[in-house]
Every structure is written in structure tokens, then in C-alpha cells.
Amino acid sequence: MIIIESKFDKEYSTQWLQEVNYLSDHGVKYSFVKTVNGISTYKYAKTLELFKTLSEFYENVYYKAK
């Protein structure tokens, strides 16, 4: 039997400021920011609150704007 170890990011990340602002406005704070070549990546702990808020963002903001 072959065992494959895979690595995964323990944090959710985004570079989209509209998403960052929505999360912040709804009480979800990022864990840290990493900036490389002038591009900021916001990292969040993967929590139920984060995913519920992201679901609301995509349902009520992103898809309604189209």
C-alpha cells in the first residue's frame, strides 16, 4: 500500500479587498497579512463563523451584483 502525505493550508486566504472588507465588517478578523511584491494576502483561521460569513458574502453580494 502507498501512503501519500499531502500538505494543506490550515488558513483560508484571500487577496480580494471586497471580501476582506465584508469579513471585517461582519466581525471576522484576519490572523495575519503576507505581502509579496506589493500584493497583500490576508489569512484567516478556518472557522465555522468564517465559512458562514463567506457564504453570506457570495450569496448576497457577489452573485447579486452579476
Secondary structure, 3 states (H helix, E strand, C coil): CCCCCCCCCCEEEECCHHHHHHHHHCCCCCCEEEEECCEEEEEEECCHHHHHHHHHHHHHHHCCCC
